[in-house]
């Protein structure tokens, strides 16, 4: 495991799916991983913005990874993706859509709005647990820009020298 702390925000309006996801995440639990659950797209956006009831960033840390259902009442997964896209400092959050929808228009729109990945929800618990374990293992090794507690990207210390292109 590369990172010490990882906060995973899950947005899903189905109580049963949240319960299954919590169980799947518990199978790959590692020290320093915090799982936060929201039940709608609008609630997830409130969490991301740090507004009531999520203003305490010690209790509700800014997520380093986001997993969202697509079809939800009270703000869907597209609502979350649109919010992330409209707030450039938030676009560094790896965001995975986990949906029962295999509709090609849903998939295309999710990627167009900035989803990092689109996965179809497995129908059995074991497949879901395996998918979540693979997903967490992958994102633990991915590099993303550092952000503060409010989700704003931190200034780098290299003054752009290392981020510049090499001349050929």
TIRO-2110 file (N, C-alpha, C; in Angstrom, 1 decimal):
// TIRO-2110
0.8, -1.2, 0.0, N, 1, A
0.0, 0.0, 0.0, CA, 1, A
0.9, 1.2, 0.0, C, 1, A
0.7, 2.1, -0.9, N, 2, A
1.5, 3.3, -1.1, CA, 2, A
1.1, 4.4, -0.2, C, 2, A
-0.2, 4.7, 0.0, N, 3, A
-0.7, 5.8, 0.8, CA, 3, A
-1.0, 5.4, 2.2, C, 3, A
-0.9, 6.4, 3.1, N, 4, A
-1.2, 6.1, 4.5, CA, 4, A
-2.7, 6.2, 4.7, C, 4, A
-3.3, 7.2, 4.1, N, 5, A
-4.8, 7.5, 4.4, CA, 5, A
-5.5, 7.6, 3.1, C, 5, A
-6.7, 7.0, 3.1, N, 6, A
-7.5, 7.0, 1.9, CA, 6, A
-9.0, 7.1, 2.4, C, 6, A
-9.7, 8.1, 1.9, N, 7, A
-11.1, 8.3, 2.3, CA, 7, A
-11.9, 8.0, 1.0, C, 7, A
-12.8, 7.0, 1.1, N, 8, A
-13.6, 6.6, 0.0, CA, 8, A
-15.0, 7.1, 0.3, C, 8, A
-15.5, 7.9, -0.7, N, 9, A
-16.9, 8.4, -0.6, CA, 9, A
-17.8, 7.5, -1.5, C, 9, A
-18.8, 6.9, -1.0, N, 10, A
-19.7, 6.1, -1.8, CA, 10, A
-21.1, 6.8, -1.8, C, 10, A
-21.7, 7.0, -3.0, N, 11, A
-23.0, 7.6, -3.2, CA, 11, A
-23.9, 6.5, -3.8, C, 11, A
-24.9, 6.1, -3.1, N, 12, A
-25.8, 5.1, -3.6, CA, 12, A
-27.1, 5.2, -2.8, C, 12, A
-28.2, 5.3, -3.6, N, 13, A
-29.5, 5.5, -2.9, CA, 13, A
-30.1, 4.2, -2.4, C, 13, A
-29.6, 3.1, -2.7, N, 14, A
-30.1, 1.8, -2.3, CA, 14, A
-29.5, 1.4, -1.0, C, 14, A
-30.3, 1.2, 0.1, N, 15, A
-29.8, 0.8, 1.4, CA, 15, A
-29.1, -0.6, 1.2, C, 15, A
-29.7, -1.5, 0.5, N, 16, A
-29.2, -2.8, 0.3, CA, 16, A
-27.8, -2.8, -0.4, C, 16, A
-27.7, -1.9, -1.4, N, 17, A
-26.4, -1.8, -2.1, CA, 17, A
-25.4, -1.2, -1.3, C, 17, A
-25.7, -0.2, -0.4, N, 18, A
-24.8, 0.4, 0.5, CA, 18, A
-24.3, -0.6, 1.5, C, 18, A
-25.2, -1.5, 2.0, N, 19, A
-24.8, -2.5, 2.9, CA, 19, A
-23.9, -3.5, 2.2, C, 19, A
-24.2, -3.9, 1.0, N, 20, A
-23.3, -4.8, 0.2, CA, 20, A
-21.9, -4.2, 0.0, C, 20, A
-21.9, -2.9, -0.4, N, 21, A
-20.7, -2.2, -0.6, CA, 21, A
-19.8, -2.1, 0.7, C, 21, A
-20.5, -1.8, 1.8, N, 22, A
-19.8, -1.8, 3.1, CA, 22, A
-19.1, -3.1, 3.4, C, 22, A
-19.9, -4.2, 3.1, N, 23, A
-19.3, -5.5, 3.4, CA, 23, A
-18.1, -5.8, 2.4, C, 23, A
-18.3, -5.4, 1.2, N, 24, A
-17.2, -5.6, 0.2, CA, 24, A
-16.0, -4.8, 0.6, C, 24, A
-16.2, -3.6, 1.0, N, 25, A
-15.0, -2.8, 1.4, CA, 25, A
-14.4, -3.3, 2.7, C, 25, A
-15.2, -3.9, 3.6, N, 26, A
-14.6, -4.5, 4.8, CA, 26, A
-13.7, -5.6, 4.5, C, 26, A
-13.9, -6.3, 3.4, N, 27, A
-13.1, -7.5, 3.1, CA, 27, A
-11.7, -7.0, 2.6, C, 27, A
-11.6, -5.8, 2.2, N, 28, A
-10.3, -5.3, 1.8, CA, 28, A
-9.8, -4.2, 2.7, C, 28, A
-10.3, -4.2, 3.9, N, 29, A
-10.0, -3.1, 4.9, CA, 29, A
-8.5, -3.2, 5.2, C, 29, A
-7.9, -2.0, 5.1, N, 30, A
-6.5, -1.8, 5.5, CA, 30, A
-6.5, -0.6, 6.5, C, 30, A
-5.5, -0.5, 7.3, N, 31, A
-5.3, 0.6, 8.2, CA, 31, A
-5.3, 1.9, 7.4, C, 31, A
-6.0, 2.9, 7.8, N, 32, A
-5.9, 4.2, 7.1, CA, 32, A
-7.0, 4.4, 6.1, C, 32, A
-7.9, 3.4, 5.9, N, 33, A
-8.9, 3.6, 4.9, CA, 33, A
-10.2, 3.9, 5.6, C, 33, A
-10.8, 5.0, 5.2, N, 34, A
-12.1, 5.4, 5.8, CA, 34, A
-13.2, 5.4, 4.8, C, 34, A
-14.3, 4.8, 5.1, N, 35, A
-15.4, 4.7, 4.2, CA, 35, A
-16.5, 5.6, 4.6, C, 35, A
-16.9, 6.5, 3.7, N, 36, A
-18.1, 7.4, 4.0, CA, 36, A
-19.2, 7.1, 3.0, C, 36, A
-20.4, 7.1, 3.5, N, 37, A
-21.6, 6.8, 2.7, CA, 37, A
-22.5, 7.9, 2.6, C, 37, A
-23.1, 8.2, 1.4, N, 38, A
-24.1, 9.1, 1.2, CA, 38, A
-25.2, 8.4, 0.4, C, 38, A
-26.5, 8.9, 0.5, N, 39, A
-27.6, 8.2, -0.1, CA, 39, A
-28.2, 8.9, -1.3, C, 39, A
-27.5, 9.9, -1.9, N, 40, A
-28.0, 10.6, -3.1, CA, 40, A
-26.8, 11.4, -3.7, C, 40, A
-27.1, 11.8, -4.9, N, 41, A
-26.1, 12.7, -5.6, CA, 41, A
-26.0, 14.0, -4.9, C, 41, A
-27.1, 14.6, -4.5, N, 42, A
-27.1, 15.9, -3.8, CA, 42, A
-26.4, 15.8, -2.5, C, 42, A
-26.6, 14.7, -1.8, N, 43, A
-25.9, 14.5, -0.5, CA, 43, A
-24.4, 14.4, -0.7, C, 43, A
-24.0, 13.7, -1.7, N, 44, A
-22.6, 13.6, -2.0, CA, 44, A
-22.0, 14.9, -2.4, C, 44, A
-22.7, 15.7, -3.2, N, 45, A
-22.2, 17.1, -3.5, CA, 45, A
-22.1, 17.9, -2.2, C, 45, A
-23.0, 17.8, -1.3, N, 46, A
-22.9, 18.6, 0.0, CA, 46, A
-21.7, 18.1, 0.7, C, 46, A
-21.4, 16.8, 0.7, N, 47, A
-20.2, 16.3, 1.3, CA, 47, A
-19.0, 16.9, 0.7, C, 47, A
-18.9, 16.9, -0.6, N, 48, A
-17.7, 17.4, -1.3, CA, 48, A
-17.6, 18.9, -1.1, C, 48, A
-18.6, 19.6, -1.0, N, 49, A
-18.6, 21.1, -0.7, CA, 49, A
-18.3, 21.4, 0.8, C, 49, A
-18.5, 20.4, 1.6, N, 50, A
-18.2, 20.6, 3.0, CA, 50, A
-19.3, 21.5, 3.7, C, 50, A
-20.5, 21.3, 3.2, N, 51, A
-21.6, 22.0, 3.8, CA, 51, A
-22.5, 21.1, 4.7, C, 51, A
-23.3, 21.7, 5.5, N, 52, A
-24.1, 21.0, 6.5, CA, 52, A
-24.8, 19.8, 5.9, C, 52, A
-24.6, 18.6, 6.5, N, 53, A
-24.0, 18.3, 7.9, CA, 53, A
-22.6, 17.9, 7.8, C, 53, A
-21.9, 18.1, 6.7, N, 54, A
-20.5, 17.6, 6.4, CA, 54, A
-19.4, 18.6, 6.6, C, 54, A
-19.7, 19.7, 7.3, N, 55, A
-18.7, 20.8, 7.4, CA, 55, A
-17.5, 20.4, 8.3, C, 55, A
-17.6, 19.5, 9.1, N, 56, A
-16.4, 19.1, 10.0, CA, 56, A
-15.5, 18.1, 9.2, C, 56, A
-14.4, 18.6, 8.7, N, 57, A
-13.5, 17.8, 7.9, CA, 57, A
-12.7, 16.8, 8.7, C, 57, A
-12.7, 16.9, 10.0, N, 58, A
-12.1, 15.9, 10.8, CA, 58, A
-13.0, 14.6, 10.8, C, 58, A
-14.3, 14.8, 10.9, N, 59, A
-15.3, 13.7, 10.9, CA, 59, A
-15.6, 13.3, 9.4, C, 59, A
-15.6, 14.3, 8.5, N, 60, A
-15.9, 14.0, 7.1, CA, 60, A
-14.8, 14.4, 6.2, C, 60, A
-13.7, 13.7, 6.2, N, 61, A
-12.5, 14.1, 5.4, CA, 61, A
-12.8, 14.2, 3.9, C, 61, A
-12.1, 15.1, 3.3, N, 62, A
-12.3, 15.3, 1.8, CA, 62, A
-11.9, 14.0, 1.2, C, 62, A
-12.7, 13.4, 0.3, N, 63, A
-12.4, 12.1, -0.3, CA, 63, A
-11.2, 12.1, -1.2, C, 63, A
-10.5, 11.0, -1.2, N, 64, A
-9.4, 10.7, -2.1, CA, 64, A
-9.9, 9.8, -3.3, C, 64, A
-11.1, 9.3, -3.1, N, 65, A
-11.7, 8.4, -4.1, CA, 65, A
-13.2, 8.4, -4.0, C, 65, A
-13.9, 8.4, -5.1, N, 66, A
-15.3, 8.5, -5.1, CA, 66, A
-15.9, 7.4, -5.9, C, 66, A
-16.9, 6.7, -5.4, N, 67, A
-17.6, 5.6, -6.1, CA, 67, A
-19.1, 6.0, -6.1, C, 67, A
-19.7, 6.1, -7.2, N, 68, A
-21.1, 6.5, -7.3, CA, 68, A
-22.0, 5.6, -8.1, C, 68, A
-23.2, 5.4, -7.7, N, 69, A
-24.2, 4.8, -8.5, CA, 69, A
-24.6, 5.9, -9.5, C, 69, A
-25.3, 5.5, -10.5, N, 70, A
-25.7, 6.4, -11.5, CA, 70, A
-27.2, 6.9, -11.4, C, 70, A
-28.0, 5.9, -11.3, N, 71, A
-29.5, 6.2, -11.2, CA, 71, A
-29.9, 6.3, -9.8, C, 71, A
-30.0, 7.5, -9.3, N, 72, A
-30.5, 7.8, -7.9, CA, 72, A
-31.5, 8.9, -8.0, C, 72, A
-32.4, 8.9, -7.0, N, 73, A
-33.3, 10.0, -6.8, CA, 73, A
-32.6, 11.1, -6.0, C, 73, A
-33.0, 12.3, -6.0, N, 74, A
-32.4, 13.4, -5.3, CA, 74, A
-31.0, 13.6, -5.7, C, 74, A
-30.8, 13.8, -7.0, N, 75, A
-29.5, 14.0, -7.6, CA, 75, A
-28.9, 12.6, -7.9, C, 75, A
-28.6, 12.4, -9.2, N, 76, A
-28.0, 11.2, -9.6, CA, 76, A
-26.5, 11.2, -9.8, C, 76, A
-25.9, 10.2, -10.3, N, 77, A
-24.4, 10.2, -10.5, CA, 77, A
-24.0, 11.2, -11.4, C, 77, A
-24.8, 11.6, -12.4, N, 78, A
-24.5, 12.7, -13.3, CA, 78, A
-24.4, 14.0, -12.6, C, 78, A
-25.2, 14.2, -11.6, N, 79, A
-25.1, 15.4, -10.7, CA, 79, A
-23.8, 15.5, -10.1, C, 79, A
-23.3, 14.4, -9.6, N, 80, A
-22.0, 14.4, -8.9, CA, 80, A
-20.9, 14.7, -10.0, C, 80, A
-20.9, 14.1, -11.1, N, 81, A
-19.9, 14.3, -12.1, CA, 81, A
-20.0, 15.7, -12.6, C, 81, A
-21.1, 16.3, -12.8, N, 82, A
-21.3, 17.7, -13.2, CA, 82, A
-20.7, 18.6, -12.2, C, 82, A
-20.9, 18.3, -10.9, N, 83, A
-20.3, 19.2, -9.8, CA, 83, A
-18.8, 19.1, -9.9, C, 83, A
-18.3, 17.9, -10.0, N, 84, A
-16.8, 17.8, -10.1, CA, 84, A
-16.2, 18.5, -11.3, C, 84, A
-16.9, 18.4, -12.4, N, 85, A
-16.4, 19.1, -13.6, CA, 85, A
-16.5, 20.6, -13.5, C, 85, A
-17.5, 21.1, -12.7, N, 86, A
-17.6, 22.6, -12.6, CA, 86, A
-16.7, 23.1, -11.5, C, 86, A
-16.0, 22.3, -10.8, N, 87, A
-15.1, 22.8, -9.7, CA, 87, A
-13.7, 22.2, -10.0, C, 87, A
-12.9, 22.9, -10.8, N, 88, A
-11.6, 22.3, -11.3, CA, 88, A
-10.8, 21.7, -10.2, C, 88, A
-10.8, 22.3, -8.9, N, 89, A
-10.0, 21.7, -7.9, CA, 89, A
-10.5, 20.3, -7.5, C, 89, A
-11.7, 20.0, -7.8, N, 90, A
-12.3, 18.7, -7.4, CA, 90, A
-12.1, 17.6, -8.5, C, 90, A
-11.7, 18.0, -9.7, N, 91, A
-11.5, 17.0, -10.7, CA, 91, A
-10.4, 16.0, -10.5, C, 91, A
-9.6, 16.2, -9.5, N, 92, A
-8.5, 15.3, -9.3, CA, 92, A
-9.0, 14.1, -8.5, C, 92, A
-10.2, 14.0, -8.1, N, 93, A
-10.7, 12.9, -7.4, CA, 93, A
-11.0, 11.8, -8.4, C, 93, A
-10.3, 10.6, -8.3, N, 94, A
-10.7, 9.5, -9.1, CA, 94, A
-12.1, 9.1, -8.8, C, 94, A
-13.0, 9.1, -9.9, N, 95, A
-14.4, 8.9, -9.7, CA, 95, A
-14.8, 7.7, -10.6, C, 95, A
-15.4, 6.7, -9.9, N, 96, A
-15.8, 5.5, -10.6, CA, 96, A
-17.3, 5.4, -10.5, C, 96, A
-18.0, 5.2, -11.6, N, 97, A
-19.4, 5.0, -11.7, CA, 97, A
-19.6, 3.5, -11.5, C, 97, A
-20.4, 3.1, -10.6, N, 98, A
-20.8, 1.6, -10.4, CA, 98, A
-22.3, 1.6, -10.5, C, 98, A
-22.7, 1.1, -11.7, N, 99, A
-24.2, 1.2, -12.0, CA, 99, A
-24.7, -0.1, -12.5, C, 99, A
-26.0, -0.3, -12.4, N, 100, A
-26.6, -1.5, -13.0, CA, 100, A
-26.9, -1.2, -14.5, C, 100, A
-26.8, 0.0, -14.9, N, 101, A
-27.1, 0.4, -16.3, CA, 101, A
-25.9, 0.0, -17.2, C, 101, A
-26.2, -0.7, -18.2, N, 102, A
-25.2, -1.0, -19.3, CA, 102, A
-25.5, -0.2, -20.6, C, 102, A
-26.4, 0.8, -20.4, N, 103, A
-26.8, 1.6, -21.6, CA, 103, A
-25.6, 2.4, -22.1, C, 103, A
-25.3, 2.3, -23.4, N, 104, A
-24.1, 2.9, -24.0, CA, 104, A
-24.2, 4.4, -23.9, C, 104, A
-25.4, 5.0, -23.9, N, 105, A
-25.5, 6.5, -23.7, CA, 105, A
-25.1, 6.9, -22.3, C, 105, A
-25.5, 6.1, -21.3, N, 106, A
-25.1, 6.4, -19.9, CA, 106, A
-23.6, 6.3, -19.8, C, 106, A
-23.0, 5.3, -20.3, N, 107, A
-21.5, 5.1, -20.3, CA, 107, A
-20.8, 6.2, -20.9, C, 107, A
-21.3, 6.6, -22.1, N, 108, A
-20.6, 7.7, -22.9, CA, 108, A
-20.7, 9.0, -22.1, C, 108, A
-21.9, 9.3, -21.6, N, 109, A
-22.1, 10.5, -20.8, CA, 109, A
-21.3, 10.6, -19.6, C, 109, A
-21.2, 9.5, -18.9, N, 110, A
-20.3, 9.4, -17.6, CA, 110, A
-18.9, 9.8, -18.0, C, 110, A
-18.4, 9.1, -19.0, N, 111, A
-17.0, 9.4, -19.4, CA, 111, A
-16.8, 10.9, -19.9, C, 111, A
-17.8, 11.4, -20.6, N, 112, A
-17.7, 12.7, -21.1, CA, 112, A
-17.7, 13.7, -19.9, C, 112, A
-18.4, 13.4, -18.9, N, 113, A
-18.4, 14.3, -17.7, CA, 113, A
-17.2, 14.1, -16.8, C, 113, A
-16.3, 13.2, -17.1, N, 114, A
-15.1, 13.0, -16.4, CA, 114, A
-14.9, 11.8, -15.5, C, 114, A
-15.8, 10.8, -15.6, N, 115, A
-15.6, 9.6, -14.8, CA, 115, A
-14.3, 8.9, -15.2, C, 115, A
-13.6, 8.4, -14.1, N, 116, A
-12.4, 7.7, -14.3, CA, 116, A
-12.6, 6.3, -14.9, C, 116, A
-13.7, 5.7, -14.5, N, 117, A
-14.1, 4.4, -14.9, CA, 117, A
-15.6, 4.2, -14.8, C, 117, A
-16.1, 3.2, -15.5, N, 118, A
-17.5, 2.9, -15.5, CA, 118, A
-17.6, 1.4, -15.3, C, 118, A
-18.2, 0.9, -14.2, N, 119, A
-18.3, -0.5, -14.0, CA, 119, A
-19.8, -0.9, -13.8, C, 119, A
-20.1, -2.1, -14.4, N, 120, A
-21.5, -2.6, -14.2, CA, 120, A
-21.5, -3.4, -12.9, C, 120, A
-22.5, -3.1, -12.0, N, 121, A
-22.7, -3.7, -10.8, CA, 121, A
-22.8, -5.2, -11.0, C, 121, A
-22.0, -6.0, -10.3, N, 122, A
-22.2, -7.5, -10.4, CA, 122, A
-23.5, -7.9, -9.7, C, 122, A
-24.1, -9.0, -10.1, N, 123, A
-25.3, -9.4, -9.4, CA, 123, A
-25.1, -10.3, -8.2, C, 123, A
-23.8, -10.8, -8.0, N, 124, A
-23.6, -11.6, -6.8, CA, 124, A
-22.6, -10.9, -5.9, C, 124, A
-22.7, -11.2, -4.6, N, 125, A
-21.9, -10.6, -3.6, CA, 125, A
-20.4, -10.9, -3.8, C, 125, A
-20.0, -12.1, -4.1, N, 126, A
-18.6, -12.4, -4.2, CA, 126, A
-18.0, -11.6, -5.4, C, 126, A
-18.6, -11.5, -6.5, N, 127, A
-18.1, -10.7, -7.6, CA, 127, A
-18.0, -9.3, -7.2, C, 127, A
-18.9, -8.7, -6.5, N, 128, A
-18.8, -7.3, -6.1, CA, 128, A
-17.6, -7.2, -5.1, C, 128, A
-17.5, -8.1, -4.2, N, 129, A
-16.3, -8.0, -3.3, CA, 129, A
-15.0, -8.1, -4.0, C, 129, A
-14.9, -8.9, -5.0, N, 130, A
-13.7, -9.0, -5.8, CA, 130, A
-13.4, -7.8, -6.6, C, 130, A
-14.5, -7.2, -7.2, N, 131, A
-14.4, -6.0, -7.9, CA, 131, A
-13.9, -4.8, -7.0, C, 131, A
-14.5, -4.7, -5.9, N, 132, A
-14.1, -3.6, -4.9, CA, 132, A
-12.6, -3.8, -4.5, C, 132, A
-12.2, -5.0, -4.2, N, 133, A
-10.9, -5.3, -3.8, CA, 133, A
-9.9, -4.9, -4.9, C, 133, A
-10.2, -5.2, -6.1, N, 134, A
-9.3, -4.8, -7.2, CA, 134, A
-9.3, -3.3, -7.4, C, 134, A
-10.4, -2.7, -7.3, N, 135, A
-10.5, -1.3, -7.4, CA, 135, A
-9.7, -0.5, -6.4, C, 135, A
-9.9, -0.9, -5.1, N, 136, A
-9.1, -0.3, -4.0, CA, 136, A
-7.6, -0.5, -4.2, C, 136, A
-7.3, -1.7, -4.5, N, 137, A
-5.8, -2.0, -4.7, CA, 137, A
-5.2, -1.1, -5.8, C, 137, A
-6.0, -1.0, -6.9, N, 138, A
-5.5, -0.1, -8.0, CA, 138, A
-5.3, 1.3, -7.6, C, 138, A
-6.4, 1.9, -7.0, N, 139, A
-6.3, 3.3, -6.6, CA, 139, A
-5.3, 3.6, -5.5, C, 139, A
-5.0, 2.6, -4.7, N, 140, A
-4.0, 2.8, -3.7, CA, 140, A
-2.6, 3.2, -4.3, C, 140, A
-2.4, 2.7, -5.5, N, 141, A
-1.1, 2.9, -6.1, CA, 141, A
-1.1, 4.1, -7.1, C, 141, A
-2.2, 4.7, -7.4, N, 142, A
-2.3, 5.8, -8.3, CA, 142, A
-1.9, 7.1, -7.7, C, 142, A
-1.2, 7.9, -8.4, N, 143, A
-0.8, 9.2, -8.0, CA, 143, A
-1.9, 10.2, -8.4, C, 143, A
-2.3, 11.1, -7.5, N, 144, A
-3.1, 12.2, -7.7, CA, 144, A
-2.6, 13.4, -7.1, C, 144, A
-2.8, 14.6, -7.6, N, 145, A
-2.3, 15.8, -6.9, CA, 145, A
-2.9, 15.9, -5.5, C, 145, A
-2.0, 16.4, -4.6, N, 146, A
-2.4, 16.6, -3.2, CA, 146, A
-3.4, 17.7, -3.1, C, 146, A
-4.4, 17.6, -2.1, N, 147, A
-5.4, 18.6, -1.9, CA, 147, A
-5.4, 18.8, -0.4, C, 147, A
-5.9, 20.0, 0.0, N, 148, A
-6.1, 20.3, 1.4, CA, 148, A
-7.4, 19.8, 1.9, C, 148, A
-7.8, 20.1, 3.2, N, 149, A
-9.0, 19.5, 3.7, CA, 149, A
-10.3, 20.0, 3.0, C, 149, A
-10.2, 21.1, 2.3, N, 150, A
-11.4, 21.6, 1.5, CA, 150, A
-11.4, 21.0, 0.1, C, 150, A
-10.3, 20.3, -0.3, N, 151, A
-10.3, 19.7, -1.6, CA, 151, A
-9.6, 20.6, -2.6, C, 151, A
-9.0, 21.7, -2.2, N, 152, A
-8.3, 22.5, -3.1, CA, 152, A
-6.8, 22.0, -3.3, C, 152, A
-6.4, 21.9, -4.6, N, 153, A
-5.1, 21.4, -4.9, CA, 153, A
-4.0, 22.3, -4.2, C, 153, A
-3.0, 21.6, -3.6, N, 154, A
-1.9, 22.3, -3.0, CA, 154, A
-0.9, 22.7, -4.0, C, 154, A
-0.2, 23.8, -3.7, N, 155, A
0.8, 24.3, -4.6, CA, 155, A
2.0, 23.3, -4.6, C, 155, A
2.6, 23.0, -5.7, N, 156, A
3.7, 22.1, -5.8, CA, 156, A
5.0, 22.9, -5.4, C, 156, A
6.0, 22.1, -4.9, N, 157, A
7.2, 22.8, -4.5, CA, 157, A
8.3, 22.8, -5.6, C, 157, A
7.9, 22.3, -6.8, N, 158, A
8.9, 22.3, -7.9, CA, 158, A
8.8, 23.4, -8.9, C, 158, A
7.9, 24.3, -8.6, N, 159, A
7.7, 25.5, -9.5, CA, 159, A
7.6, 25.1, -11.0, C, 159, A
7.0, 24.0, -11.2, N, 160, A
6.7, 23.6, -12.6, CA, 160, A
7.9, 23.0, -13.3, C, 160, A
9.1, 22.9, -12.8, N, 161, A
10.2, 22.4, -13.5, CA, 161, A
10.1, 21.0, -13.9, C, 161, A
9.5, 20.2, -12.9, N, 162, A
9.4, 18.7, -13.2, CA, 162, A
8.2, 18.4, -14.1, C, 162, A
7.2, 19.4, -14.1, N, 163, A
6.0, 19.1, -14.8, CA, 163, A
6.1, 19.6, -16.3, C, 163, A
7.2, 20.2, -16.7, N, 164, A
7.3, 20.7, -18.0, CA, 164, A
7.6, 19.6, -19.0, C, 164, A
7.4, 19.9, -20.2, N, 165, A
7.7, 18.9, -21.3, CA, 165, A
9.2, 18.9, -21.6, C, 165, A
9.6, 17.8, -22.0, N, 166, A
11.0, 17.7, -22.4, CA, 166, A
11.1, 18.1, -23.9, C, 166, A
12.1, 18.9, -24.2, N, 167, A
12.3, 19.2, -25.6, CA, 167, A
13.1, 18.1, -26.3, C, 167, A
12.6, 17.8, -27.5, N, 168, A
13.3, 16.7, -28.3, CA, 168, A
14.1, 17.2, -29.4, C, 168, A
END
